[in-house]
């Protein structure tokens, strides 16, 4: 079934954001809620839609998409449901409320429509029981995670009556059209992700009290250092809301009568006291943490009051862990006797035991649990992946010896196998075998999916490789160029590799794809370590050569005799953005964050980026229009603005309307290859070199007036002004009169000149060094 029109029932924060993401994906979307008395019954819904524009992180790809969500109310608009192929309920977690709403809307649904609930843990079976007989087969749970745009996981939960073909259709749409990672869960309390993930929180709270660790230390030990989300434990609790977490925990306790861990499904008394006082987290501006005008405070349970945040205890352990791989970090803690290390080991062995005990009840395989925790909670590895990384059998013996819950014996299947994963797949207690991943056709387009930690990445056929680059292919003559540097930064070896890849493709291939296959990001930009190394020793000749190589590479992509396509996802910044801009076409995942951000480190785009922005303005029909467009592009570059979605990137000129945007980032290689083949089949030839008109000295005067205004408004620092003046000079084509035709070579020479001059500036060098050390820009 083709889904064209979607309705979301419930315009609360979650329902509105689900509607926003369907609009992002191009679906006609209706958002329903209760009618308001008065002249505008849809006022409540419209307020929810308007609120989407202010939410952070942004649920909308562009602010303009808010207007595409159609506000509806239950009193006047239910007949419009007949045209919807998918209807999703997203009201409060009250079973009786949901059942009442289903009885109200079901008469208006078409005979083919899918009805789904976004419940986070209520019984799908009980909801299904009250539905009309002909609707039961078309009903299921579809649990989005918050925020829906950014969290990849969607749990799909059937009832005993749900038709298999309905599940297949829904999974196909969610994966392909919405870009989600789908896991089919069983209809047990809190499903998979919240069942295991919430237990991980409760375990951390319990063990923190046992080992007498502060919230700062717990967060330091349960964040990125252990492959978990940056918000770790206590910060995540504040973001979710302590009251919301309390409700989830209580729901779990109320619905799991035979669970050996049922007695542990409760929050510590000091957390419940915060909830009682109204300190429920970020939405109340205080919870575990409280940010004041002067400092960040944390609640000290022993003192029953807030105090300034302190550094975590045992920094030596943390530094030791940072130098090891993720699996090795857990092994380090297992063998270290310090309270901090034993805390880490305790929460993991308890999680392993819990996950194994409940596996057959809540999921079909260990893969499903791992994917739910990775996609729903932002972990790098799920519990079973972590367990296998330690050695499954060895760790199993330790869990038997050191069991933390004598009421729960380890399941029999654990003693019958030697690994949780093997070459054939993931262990499934239900099948009593290792099972492969889904065979739905929708996954055929995921040519090189990000591997789980037990899997080998797709290799293809290697044509050539260095320590940092590889040219390869998937059994055809479309060549793929990948690079493997820290955060895919671009230095000399990567640039030389691009040029070599172009030459090899021109000689023996049909087209070239730029695609870093093992990274979530395309590139964070130029290798600043190489830049600062040259500047620190005064090797300005090497610095100049590096910029010239960047420019040469960009032009090589533009004028190659074969089509060059960039497959983009994640961060596409600075020099990475410039290389993408000089390809013939771009295929971008919706979650692509792209921009020419060089001014943030005191430089300007000098591999053709400034030139391209100037050329875009020159395509205007009139001088007035050209001036206005140039002003917009100048401010964009001067303020180092980044597009926060692929759709916004079109508005900012980083993508063309003809470029391809995909919701599913795992599909970009497939589409890039198809696009490259289409370009080749259409008798591809590179563009002919051409000049364009610039605004010259007159345009520069206008931009310098803008700079003065920005300075007066305290929008820029003194060094921002220096950088902006260089940028204005280049983007206007230098000291020529308005309307002068300039060549690409002229503009590239101006870019190089400005880049070299700024590299000599002490404050630019300070910015580069600070960014390398702190991962964020310095405003000096």
C-alpha positions in Angstrom: 0.0 0.0 0.0 1.3 3.5 -0.9 1.0 5.9 2.0 0.4 9.5 0.7 -1.6 11.1 3.5 -1.0 10.8 7.3 -3.0 12.0 10.3 -1.6 12.4 13.8 -4.0 12.3 16.7 -2.8 14.5 19.5 -1.0 17.8 19.2 1.1 17.6 22.3 4.9 17.9 22.1 5.3 14.4 20.8 2.4 14.3 18.4 3.3 17.7 16.9 6.9 16.6 16.4 5.8 13.3 14.7 3.7 15.4 12.4 6.6 17.7 11.7 8.8 14.8 10.7 6.2 13.4 8.3 6.1 16.8 6.7 9.9 16.9 6.5 9.6 13.6 4.5 7.1 15.1 2.1 3.8 13.5 3.4 0.6 15.5 3.4 0.0 15.6 7.1 -3.1 16.4 9.3 -2.6 17.2 13.0 -5.7 16.7 15.2 -6.6 17.7 18.8 -9.6 18.8 20.9 -11.6 21.7 19.6 -11.4 24.9 21.5 -14.5 26.9 22.3 -14.9 30.1 20.3 -14.4 31.3 16.8 -11.2 29.3 16.2 -11.7 25.7 17.3 -8.3 24.8 15.9 -6.5 27.3 18.1 -4.8 24.7 20.3 -3.5 22.8 17.4 -2.2 25.9 15.6 -0.4 26.9 18.8 1.3 23.6 18.9 2.3 24.0 15.2 3.7 27.5 15.9 5.6 26.2 18.9 7.5 23.8 16.6 9.4 26.8 15.2 10.9 27.6 18.6 11.9 24.1 19.7 15.5 23.1 20.0 16.7 20.9 18.4 14.6 22.0 15.5 11.9 19.4 14.6 11.3 21.0 11.2 13.8 20.8 8.3 13.0 24.5 7.6 10.7 26.9 9.4 8.5 27.2 6.3 7.5 23.5 6.6 5.3 24.4 9.6 2.8 25.9 7.2 2.4 22.4 5.6 1.0 20.8 8.7 -2.8 21.0 8.5 -4.5 21.9 11.8 -7.6 19.9 12.5 -10.0 19.2 15.4 -12.1 16.2 16.4 -15.4 18.0 16.3 -15.3 19.3 12.7 -12.7 17.3 10.7 -12.9 13.6 11.5 -14.5 12.9 8.0 -11.1 13.9 6.5 -9.6 10.8 8.0 -11.1 8.7 5.2 -8.4 9.9 2.8 -5.5 9.0 5.2 -3.6 5.8 4.7 -1.9 6.0 8.1 -3.3 7.4 11.3 -1.1 7.6 14.4 -2.4 8.2 17.9 -0.1 10.2 20.1 -2.1 11.3 23.2 -1.3 10.9 26.9 -0.4 7.4 28.2 -3.9 6.5 29.5 -5.3 3.3 28.2 -8.9 4.4 28.7 -8.3 7.7 26.9 -6.7 5.9 23.9 -9.5 3.4 23.7 -12.1 6.2 23.8 -10.3 8.0 21.0 -10.1 4.9 18.9 -13.9 4.3 19.2 -14.5 7.9 18.1 -12.2 7.9 15.0 -12.6 4.3 13.8 -15.9 4.9 11.9 -14.2 7.5 9.7 -11.2 5.3 8.7 -11.0 3.8 5.2 -11.0 0.0 4.8 -7.3 0.0 4.0 -6.0 2.5 6.6 -3.4 1.5 9.2 -4.2 2.7 12.7 -1.2 2.9 15.0 -0.5 4.0 18.6 2.6 5.8 19.7 2.3 4.4 23.2 5.7 4.0 24.9 4.7 0.9 26.8 1.0 0.3 27.3 -0.6 -3.0 26.2 -1.1 -3.2 22.4 -3.3 -6.2 23.0 -5.7 -4.4 25.3 -6.0 -1.6 22.8 -6.7 -4.0 20.0 -9.4 -5.8 22.0 -11.7 -2.8 21.8 -11.4 -2.1 18.1 -13.9 -3.1 15.4 -13.2 -6.6 14.1 -12.2 -5.4 10.6 -9.7 -2.9 12.1 -7.8 -5.3 14.4 -5.6 -6.7 11.5 -4.6 -3.1 10.6 -3.6 -2.0 14.1 -0.2 -2.0 15.8 2.1 0.0 17.9 4.6 2.4 16.3 6.8 3.9 19.1 8.8 6.9 18.0 11.6 8.1 20.3 12.0 11.8 21.3 12.9 13.9 19.5 11.4 12.0 16.5 13.4 13.8 13.8 16.7 12.9 15.4 16.2 9.6 17.2 16.6 6.8 14.7 14.6 4.1 16.5 11.0 3.2 15.9 9.6 0.1 17.6 6.8 -1.6 15.7 4.7 -3.7 18.0 2.0 -6.1 16.6 -1.0 -7.4 18.4 -1.9 -11.0 18.0 -4.3 -9.9 15.3 -2.0 -7.7 13.2 -1.6 -8.8 9.6 2.0 -9.5 8.7 1.7 -7.6 5.4 0.6 -4.5 7.4 3.8 -4.7 9.4 5.9 -5.1 6.3 4.2 -2.1 4.6 4.7 0.1 7.7 8.3 -0.9 8.2 9.1 -0.2 4.5 7.6 3.3 4.8 9.3 4.1 8.1 12.7 2.9 6.9 12.7 4.3 3.3 10.5 7.4 3.6 11.2 8.5 7.2 14.8 7.3 7.5 14.2 5.3 10.6 15.7 2.2 12.0 12.8 -0.2 12.8 12.9 -3.0 15.4 9.8 -5.3 15.8 9.2 -5.6 19.5 6.9 -7.9 21.5 3.9 -6.4 23.3 5.5 -6.6 26.7 5.6 -3.6 29.2 7.7 -0.7 27.9 8.6 -2.9 24.9 12.4 -3.3 24.3 14.3 0.0 24.5 12.6 1.5 27.5 12.5 -1.8 29.3 16.3 -2.3 29.1 17.3 1.4 28.9 15.3 2.5 31.9 16.8 -0.5 33.9 20.2 0.8 33.0 19.3 4.2 34.5 18.0 2.5 37.7 21.0 0.3 38.0 23.3 3.4 37.7 21.3 5.2 40.4 21.5 2.2 42.8 25.2 1.5 42.2 26.0 5.2 42.6 24.5 5.1 46.1 26.3 1.9 46.9 29.7 3.3 45.8 28.9 6.8 47.1 29.7 8.5 43.8 28.6 12.0 42.9 26.3 12.8 40.0 29.3 14.4 38.2 31.4 11.3 38.5 28.5 9.0 37.5 28.0 11.2 34.4 31.7 11.2 33.6 31.6 7.3 33.7 28.4 6.7 31.9 28.7 9.2 29.0 30.9 9.1 25.8 33.7 7.3 27.7 31.5 4.2 27.8 30.1 4.8 24.3 26.9 6.3 25.7 25.1 9.7 25.0 26.9 12.9 26.0 24.1 13.6 28.5 25.1 10.4 30.3 22.8 9.5 33.3 21.7 12.4 35.4 21.8 15.0 32.6 19.6 12.7 30.5 17.2 12.3 33.5 16.9 16.1 33.6 16.3 16.3 29.8 13.6 13.6 29.9 12.0 15.0 33.0 12.3 13.4 36.4 8.5 13.2 36.6 8.3 11.5 33.2 10.9 9.0 34.3 9.0 8.4 37.5 5.9 7.6 35.5 7.7 5.2 33.2 9.3 3.4 36.2 5.9 3.2 37.9 4.3 1.8 34.8 7.0 -0.8 34.6 6.5 -1.8 38.2 2.7 -2.0 37.9 2.8 -4.2 34.8 5.6 -6.7 35.7 4.3 -8.7 38.6 6.6 -11.7 38.1 9.8 -9.8 37.3 12.6 -10.7 39.7 13.8 -7.1 39.5 10.3 -5.6 40.2 11.4 -4.5 43.7 14.1 -2.3 42.1 11.7 -0.4 39.8 11.7 2.7 41.9 13.7 6.0 42.0 15.8 6.9 45.0 14.1 8.9 47.7 16.2 12.0 47.0 15.0 12.0 43.4 11.4 11.7 44.4 11.9 14.6 46.8 13.1 16.7 43.9 10.0 15.8 41.9 7.7 16.7 44.9 9.4 20.1 45.1 8.9 20.8 41.4 12.5 20.4 40.5 11.7 18.0 37.6 14.6 18.8 35.3 15.3 21.0 32.3 11.7 22.1 31.7 11.6 23.5 35.3 15.1 24.9 34.9 16.3 22.7 37.8 16.4 19.1 38.6 19.6 17.1 39.3 21.4 20.0 37.8 20.6 23.7 38.0 22.2 26.4 35.9 22.3 29.8 37.4 23.5 33.1 35.9 26.9 32.5 37.5 27.6 28.7 37.5 26.3 25.2 37.1 25.0 23.6 40.3 24.3 19.9 41.2 22.0 18.5 43.8 24.0 16.9 46.7 21.8 14.2 48.2 23.9 14.0 51.4 23.4 17.8 52.0 19.9 17.9 50.5 20.9 21.1 48.7 22.6 22.3 45.5 26.4 22.9 45.3 28.8 24.0 42.5 29.7 21.2 40.1 33.0 19.6 40.9 35.4 17.6 38.8 34.8 13.8 38.8 36.7 11.6 41.2 39.5 9.3 40.0 40.7 11.3 37.0 43.5 8.8 36.5 41.0 6.0 35.7 39.2 8.3 33.3 42.4 9.2 31.5 43.4 5.5 31.3 40.0 4.6 29.8 40.2 7.4 27.2 43.4 5.8 25.7 41.6 2.4 25.2 38.9 1.1 22.9 35.4 0.9 24.1 35.5 -2.9 24.8 38.9 -2.5 26.5 37.5 0.3 28.8 35.1 -2.1 30.3 37.8 -4.7 30.8 40.0 -2.1 32.5 37.2 -1.4 35.0 36.5 -5.1 35.6 40.1 -5.6 36.8 40.4 -2.3 38.8 39.5 -2.3 42.4 38.6 1.5 42.8 35.0 2.4 43.6 34.7 4.2 40.2 35.9 1.2 38.2 33.8 -1.2 40.2 30.7 1.0 39.7 31.2 0.7 35.9 31.6 -3.0 36.1 28.7 -3.4 38.4 26.2 -1.6 36.2 27.3 -3.6 33.2 27.2 -7.0 34.7 23.8 -6.2 36.1 22.7 -5.0 32.7 24.0 -8.2 31.0 22.2 -10.4 33.5 18.9 -8.4 33.1 19.1 -8.4 29.3 19.8 -12.1 29.0 17.0 -13.0 31.5 14.4 -11.0 29.7 15.6 -11.6 26.1 13.1 -14.3 25.1 10.2 -12.4 26.6 10.8 -9.0 25.0 12.7 -9.5 21.7 13.3 -12.0 18.9 17.1 -11.8 19.0 20.1 -10.2 20.8 20.4 -7.9 17.7 17.0 -6.4 18.4 18.0 -5.4 21.9 21.3 -4.0 20.8 19.8 -1.9 18.0 17.1 -0.6 20.3 19.6 0.6 22.8 21.9 2.0 20.1 19.2 3.8 18.2 16.9 4.7 21.1 19.4 5.7 23.7 22.4 6.7 21.6 24.9 4.0 22.8 27.7 3.0 20.5 27.3 -0.7 21.5 24.3 -2.5 22.9 24.5 -4.7 26.0 25.0 -7.9 24.1 27.7 -6.4 21.8 29.5 -5.2 24.9 29.2 -8.6 26.5 30.6 -10.3 23.4 33.5 -7.8 23.3 34.6 -9.0 26.8 34.4 -12.6 25.8 30.9 -14.2 26.1 31.8 -17.5 28.0 34.3 -16.0 30.3 32.0 -13.2 31.3 29.1 -15.6 31.7 31.0 -17.6 34.3 31.7 -14.4 36.2 28.1 -13.5 36.1 27.2 -16.9 37.5 29.7 -16.4 40.3 28.9 -12.8 41.0 25.1 -12.7 40.4 23.5 -9.5 41.7 20.0 -11.0 41.7 19.7 -14.5 43.2 16.0 -14.6 42.3 16.9 -14.6 38.6 18.8 -17.6 37.2 20.7 -17.2 33.9 18.5 -18.6 31.1 19.4 -22.1 29.9 20.2 -20.9 26.4 23.2 -18.9 27.7 24.9 -22.2 28.6 24.1 -23.8 25.3 25.9 -21.3 23.0 29.5 -20.1 22.7 28.8 -16.6 21.3 25.9 -14.1 21.1 26.8 -13.3 17.5 28.6 -15.3 14.8 29.1 -15.1 11.1 25.6 -16.2 10.3 23.8 -13.7 12.6 22.5 -13.0 16.0 21.3 -15.5 18.6 17.6 -16.0 18.9 16.2 -18.0 21.8 12.9 -18.2 20.0 14.4 -19.8 16.9 17.1 -21.6 18.9 19.5 -20.5 16.2 21.5 -17.5 14.9 19.3 -15.4 12.7 20.1 -12.9 9.9 18.7 -9.4 9.7 15.5 -8.6 7.8 15.1 -9.7 4.2 12.5 -7.0 3.3 13.3 -5.5 -0.1 13.5 -2.1 1.4 16.9 -3.0 2.8 18.4 -3.9 -0.6 19.2 -0.2 -1.1 21.4 -0.2 1.9 24.6 -1.2 0.1 27.1 -0.5 2.8 25.2 -0.1 6.1 27.1 1.0 9.2 28.1 -2.4 10.6 27.4 -3.6 14.1 30.5 -4.2 16.1 30.5 -8.0 15.4 30.2 -7.4 11.7 32.8 -6.7 9.0 32.1 -3.7 6.9 31.2 -4.1 3.2 34.5 -4.4 1.4 33.7 -4.4 -2.3 36.7 -4.7 -4.6 39.7 -2.5 -3.7 41.3 -0.8 -6.7 44.0 1.0 -4.7 44.6 2.1 -1.1 46.9 4.0 1.2 47.0 4.1 5.0 44.3 6.8 4.9 42.4 6.3 1.6 40.8 3.6 -0.5 39.4 3.5 -4.0 37.0 0.6 -4.4 33.9 -0.6 -6.3 30.9 -2.8 -5.9 31.3 -5.1 -8.8 30.9 -2.4 -11.5 32.8 0.5 -13.1 31.5 3.2 -10.7 34.4 3.8 -8.4 34.0 4.9 -4.8 36.6 7.0 -3.0 36.7 6.8 0.8 39.1 8.2 3.4 39.8 7.2 7.0 41.2 10.2 9.0 40.1 11.5 12.4 36.5 12.8 11.8 37.3 12.5 8.0 39.3 15.7 8.1 41.0 16.4 4.7 44.7 16.8 4.4 47.4 16.3 1.8 47.1 12.5 1.5 43.3 12.7 1.1 43.5 15.5 -1.5 46.2 13.7 -3.5 44.0 10.6 -3.3 41.1 12.4 -4.8 43.2 13.5 -7.8 44.5 10.0 -8.2 41.0 8.6 -8.0 39.8 10.9 -10.7 42.7 9.9 -13.0 42.0 6.2 -12.4 38.3 6.6 -13.0 38.9 8.6 -16.2 41.2 5.7 -17.4 39.1 2.7 -16.4 35.8 3.7 -14.8 32.4 5.2 -15.6 32.0 7.6 -12.7 33.4 8.5 -9.2 31.6 8.7 -5.9 33.0 10.5 -2.8 31.8 8.5 0.1 33.5 7.9 3.5 32.0 4.5 4.1 32.9 4.0 7.8 32.0 7.4 9.2 28.7 9.1 10.1 30.2 12.3 8.8 31.3 13.3 5.3 34.1 15.6 6.6 34.6 18.2 9.3 36.8 20.1 6.9 40.6 20.7 6.4 43.1 19.0 8.6 43.8 21.8 11.1 46.7 19.9 12.7 48.5 20.1 9.4 47.7 23.8 9.1 48.8 24.8 12.6 51.9 22.6 12.3 53.0 24.7 9.2 52.1 28.0 10.8 53.8 27.3 14.1 57.2 26.8 12.5 56.7 29.6 10.0 56.5 27.2 7.0 54.3 29.5 5.0 55.4 27.9 1.7 53.9 24.6 2.9 50.8 26.4 4.1 50.4 28.0 0.6 51.0 24.6 -1.2 48.3 23.0 0.9 45.8 25.7 -0.1 46.8 25.4 -3.7 46.4 21.6 -3.6 42.9 22.1 -2.2 42.0 24.4 -5.0 43.5 22.0 -7.6 41.4 19.2 -6.2 38.2 21.2 -6.3 38.8 22.1 -9.9 39.8 18.5 -10.8 36.4 17.4 -9.6 34.6 20.1 -11.5 36.4 19.5 -14.8 36.9 15.7 -14.6 36.0 13.8 -17.8 33.7 11.5 -15.7 30.8 12.5 -13.5 31.7 13.0 -9.9 29.0 12.7 -7.2 29.3 13.4 -3.5 27.3 11.2 -1.1 26.7 13.3 2.0 25.6 12.7 5.5 26.3 14.2 8.9 28.8 17.0 9.1 30.0 18.5 5.7 32.1 21.5 6.8 34.7 23.8 5.4 36.9 22.1 2.9 34.7 19.1 2.9 31.8 21.3 1.8 33.9 22.9 -0.9 34.8 19.5 -2.4 31.2 18.5 -2.4 30.2 21.8 -4.0 32.6 21.2 -6.9 31.1 17.7 -7.7 28.6 17.4 -10.5 25.8 16.3 -8.1 25.2 15.7 -4.5 23.1 13.0 -2.8 22.5 14.1 0.7 20.8 12.5 3.7 18.2 14.7 5.3 20.3 14.9 8.4 23.2 16.6 6.6 24.7 19.6 8.4 26.7 21.5 5.8 28.4 24.9 5.7 31.4 27.0 4.8 32.5 27.7 8.4 36.1 28.8 7.9 35.6 32.2 9.4 35.1 30.5 12.8 38.8 29.7 12.8 39.8 33.1 11.4 40.1 32.1 7.7 37.8 32.3 4.6 36.7 29.5 2.2 39.6 29.3 -0.2 39.1 26.1 -2.1 36.4 27.7 -4.3 33.7 28.2 -1.7 33.8 32.0 -1.7 34.0 32.0 -5.5 30.9 29.8 -5.8 28.9 32.0 -3.5 29.9 35.0 -5.6 28.9 33.2 -8.8 25.5 32.3 -7.3 24.8 35.9 -6.7 26.0 36.8 -10.3 23.3 34.5 -11.7 20.7 37.1 -10.6 18.7 38.9 -13.3 19.5 42.5 -12.0 22.3 44.2 -10.2 19.9 45.0 -7.3 19.0 41.3 -7.0 22.7 40.4 -7.3 23.6 42.8 -4.5 20.8 41.4 -2.2 21.9 37.8 -2.8 25.5 38.6 -2.3 24.7 40.4 1.0 22.9 37.2 2.1 25.7 34.9 1.2 28.3 37.2 2.7 26.5 37.3 6.1 26.2 33.5 5.9 29.9 33.1 5.4 31.0 35.8 7.8 28.9 34.3 10.6 30.0 30.8 9.7 26.4 29.7 9.3 25.7 26.0 8.9 22.6 24.5 7.4 20.9 22.2 9.9 19.2 20.0 7.3 19.6 19.2 3.6 16.5 21.2 2.8 17.9 24.2 4.5 21.1 23.7 2.6 19.3 24.4 -0.6 18.1 27.7 0.8 21.7 28.6 1.8 23.2 27.6 -1.6 25.1 24.6 -0.3 22.9 22.2 -2.3 21.1 22.7 -5.6 17.4 22.0 -6.1 18.4 19.3 -8.5 20.4 17.5 -5.9 18.9 14.4 -4.3 17.8 14.4 -0.6 17.0 11.1 1.1 15.5 10.6 4.5 17.3 7.2 4.9 21.1 8.0 5.2 21.9 4.3 4.6 20.6 4.7 1.0 22.8 7.5 -0.1 25.5 5.3 -1.7 22.9 3.4 -3.7 21.3 6.6 -5.0 24.7 8.2 -5.6 25.7 5.3 -7.8 22.4 5.4 -9.7 22.8 9.2 -10.2 26.3 8.8 -11.5 25.3 6.1 -13.9 22.4 8.4 -15.2 24.8 11.3 -15.7 27.2 9.0 -17.6 24.4 7.5 -19.7 23.4 11.0 -20.7 26.7 11.5 -22.5 28.3 13.4 -19.7 30.8 16.1 -20.4 32.4 18.6 -17.9 31.2 22.2 -17.9 33.0 24.8 -20.1 35.0 27.4 -18.2 33.1 30.7 -18.0 33.5 34.1 -16.4 30.9 36.0 -14.4 30.2 39.5 -13.2 31.2 40.7 -9.8 30.2 43.8 -7.8 33.7 45.0 -7.3 34.7 48.0 -5.2 31.1 49.3 -5.1 29.9 46.0 -3.7 32.7 45.9 -1.2 31.8 49.3 0.1 28.2 48.1 0.8 29.6 45.0 2.6 32.0 47.1 4.7 29.0 49.3 5.7 27.3 46.1 6.8 30.4 45.1 8.8 30.4 48.5 10.6 26.7 47.9 11.5 27.5 44.4 12.8 30.3 45.8 14.9 28.1 48.6 16.3 25.5 45.9 17.2 28.2 43.9 19.0 27.6 41.0 16.7 31.3 40.6 15.8 34.6 40.8 17.5 37.6 42.9 16.3 39.1 39.8 14.6 35.8 38.9 13.0 36.0 42.4 11.4 39.4 41.6 10.0 38.3 38.3 8.6 35.1 39.8 7.2 36.9 42.6 5.3 39.1 40.0 3.6 36.0 38.0 2.8 34.2 41.1 1.4 37.2 41.8 -0.8 37.2 38.3 -2.3 33.5 37.8 -2.7 33.2 41.1 -4.6 36.0 40.1 -7.0 38.7 42.5 -5.6 39.4 46.1 -6.6 37.6 46.1 -9.9 34.6 48.1 -11.0 31.1 46.7 -10.6 30.0 44.6 -13.6 33.6 43.4 -14.4 33.7 39.9 -15.8 36.2 37.8 -13.9 37.5 34.2 -14.4 37.6 31.4 -11.9 41.4 31.7 -11.9 41.1 35.3 -10.8 38.8 34.5 -8.0 40.9 31.5 -6.8 43.9 33.8 -6.7 42.0 36.3 -4.5 40.9 33.4 -2.2 44.5 32.3 -1.9 45.8 35.8 -1.2 43.3 36.3 1.6 43.8 32.9 3.1 47.6 33.4 3.3 47.2 36.9 4.8 44.9 35.6 7.5 47.2 32.7 8.2 49.8 35.2 9.3 47.4 36.8 11.8 48.2 35.8 15.4 44.5 35.8 16.3 43.7 33.3 13.5 46.5 31.1 14.8 45.0 31.3 18.3 41.6 30.4 16.9 42.9 27.3 15.1 44.8 26.1 18.2 41.8 26.7 20.5 39.5 24.8 18.1 41.9 21.8 18.0 42.2 21.7 21.8 38.5 22.4 22.7 36.4 21.3 19.7 34.7 24.7 19.5 35.5 28.1 18.1 37.2 31.0 19.9 35.7 34.4 19.6 38.7 36.7 19.9 
